[in-house]
């Protein structure tokens, strides 16, 4: 069992930066690939970024490439999503997810979800 708790969301101006954190609990954290998804009002949940168990491979949705960075610290049981050059269209609830590579990029294949953290980007 893995429990995921996100933090770090908030209100930021367009062009700004923010870092989301995810604190997984459970001894098996290091055996899971980790991902970030987001869901805007009226839209489906969509893949943002993912990282393998060791952190050696990352993948990003095209709309965040070059702006977002995902990382993990297995020693501290933490996963991060660094976000820069934020746009109003990035406004959404961001969810941390745990699953298996490479299906972790599919929201229907996620093993565990966090509760989400709200990001609002003002223009």
LINWOZI-V776131 format. One record per run of one state. SS is the DSSP state (~ for helix, > for strand, _ for the rest). FROM is the first residue (numbers start at 1). TO is the last residue. Records with the same first field share a line. If there is no record, write none. Layout:
# LINWOZI-V776131
SS=FROM-TO / FROM-TO
This chain:
# LINWOZI-V776131
_=1-2 / 8-9 / 14-17 / 26-28 / 32-32 / 40-45 / 52-57 / 61-61 / 65-67 / 74-77 / 84-87 / 91-91 / 100-102 / 106-106 / 110-111 / 114-116 / 123-123
>=3-7 / 10-13 / 18-25 / 33-39 / 46-51 / 58-60 / 68-73 / 78-83 / 92-99 / 112-113 / 117-122
~=29-31 / 62-64 / 88-90 / 103-105 / 107-109
